[in-house]
């Protein structure tokens, strides 16, 4: 095969074809081919009427999840917790939260998934515990307690904290303990003291706990805040610039790779697991070190550049489709030649995608949700669907700070409005758009008063639009968002090119249309998405030509796809081989 010239109209096809040679059979894994569904348990399905979702409720919906076509369930923290941060403050790693059920319920969940050919991964919070954990209660009992060194304690400085560290949730990252006169470090809430990973006994306790859950049948872990484990050398003061970008400063400390490689040796090695790390704040160019298979750390990580697009910390900024495409290209190359990728647009920490990237209005809701589904599932990488995303759940309305449950939102309010730094109107406007609470409203199963989520009083408000957006309604509609997700998932499973094929943005400069190819061996597909609510006259670049429609959100036929794209039109199309054009 001759080398194409830079101006060769077939160059994208040929380049992708050669690059696909890296996807040899020995590099193919079940966790690359899977579609993962995240369950935020307390908001998914309540079985006992206490208003809080639980494991029996999840078990009752396994047939639904199987029908969606997903192969893996990612379970939010199910451990015993005071729930200051909705389960991410763990009181006992080896006990199921009584609000969610029992260990017997957990075992039934694993068995139910196995019976359906599905797998379970669980959230592991290894950076911190609850301040009610037995280790921390012992740690704060006295300076000479054997558990003192399980956490990071320091003397104060000049009648204040040991240094100027700030918490991700706002305020100082240090909390003074009156009994012992020292401060403990907490990158997140004060009720979430950071573990001291310098202590080998801490690491072994965490590894032992992880093996405990693997022995109960889980197939991997989502590793919360995993890149925060290693602290800055000497716990020095931060510069003013560093204090403006805490997530970039606190991650990738000097020993983080040592810890992750040790974790792999002690827990993951010899097991075929999905291990996905929360890489919040990790730059693209540092990502390969975490995911390249030869290094023995994790199988993949979550980047947050897409869901953080249009945000500076918690404040809303303008963004463009060209910005979005730049992120897609950056993420695609971020894993290096050996690593693997993730694809997601929603999770428990971010607003609903239709409200952020799409159009939640009655006219735009369905079309934009389908467009976003196409982008999510047709990119390279393992797709992660967040509960309710498959029916296009949207953000909820907030009229005041009293409407929020999220500890992070309340912290932002206290540190802005509370001290007179910003107006209530200004802060509420941003928080309403970006708050984690938007993702945590109860799942909308049907149009009844409690959305089919509970027979009692729900722990958090149900979105009033559940009467129009719900599973029951969309099950009955062949053209629904839900059934479009099912078709996309099946399409991905049918064509290896849509899993392992190379990704190429073939029109990076277009202001409103996303166009990329997926190529493997002799198959090449075009993914085309009109990301605006207006009709778009569009001509394919590089001489590419559509031969077959695999799926189209508007049910268009091959001859009718172009040149006029309908508002939010999206689809996957087989391309004519270059020799036939």
Order of alpha helices (4+ residues) and beta strands (2+ residues): alpha-alpha-beta-alpha-alpha-beta-beta-beta-alpha-beta-alpha-beta-beta-beta-alpha-beta-alpha-alpha-alpha-beta-alpha-beta-beta-beta-alpha-beta-alpha-alpha-beta-alpha-alpha-alpha-alpha-alpha-beta-beta-beta-beta-beta-beta-beta
